[in-house]
């Protein structure tokens, strides 16, 4: 849920607002009745970045399909193979 807050109130309540953001709230920060910024959790920003990257989304969908069709190696299998020694 979005909440609107003025800059002055934000300054006075920053610690509690950050706690609120980590619980899923979003804040629209206003100055002189105009939106100036948005406060989101780092996880939400990361999600937005992934959603904005079409190529990455396609790669995620392709990887999911590979997993569903059994085209993958487990961690144990992948690292059980001995790598060639460097000279």
Steps between C-alpha positions, in 0.01 A plus 500: 500500500633842409528767766563867434736689730652847500874550520485663846303209647735255327801660670337471842382141456766341281581200722137391538429562132793281397362222721162546332661478154673173592153364582371580151377859514583752228538870562451780252704794626351840420632852515264793452224256398708349219634144498880512515607142580382152593632290787506122432680203649816377322318178406224693326752707307674180389167355387426813298843481337443136401155576363641786294762272338317308227803290409551393862132403531529288186809328642319429828205348313737290288681377812169412664402299192836319506446406864146375437628287211790359703779679314720596793784374717491495877767687694651170609511359145640818353784532749570126523666518161871555547628811333821471295807599698684816403865477410 
